[in-house]
């Protein structure tokens, strides 16, 4: 009976340690959260975004206005940088290539504009304007 209690105690203690360790690793700023974020970033940088064929772009005074053909309405107004990112999302370039294009065009380092390009592409995708 004593051996069974000790084994049960070890099992319970091990489970508690695993749960505590997992919660430490997965909390905001934890090791696993950071690794997950890096992995997602790496996966997204290899994505090849494509513009939604229902969307038409019109340039006005340095801005890009996106219109929906089916709804016959303006959807979104993009500044010059976001408009340039939009034009590069033609299905022939990976997001990392677009980062290098943007860095050359606007004279910024790729490390500095990579996050902005990624967030712009994700925002456009979440609005249904880009397909990936």
Secondary structure, 3 states (H helix, E strand, C coil): CHHHHHHHHHHHHHHHHHHHHHHHHHCCCCHHHHHHHHHHHHHHHCCCCEECCCEEEEEECCEEEEEECCCCEEEEEECHHHHHHHHHCECCCCHHHHHHHHHHHCCCCHHHHHHHHHHHHHHHHHCCCEEC
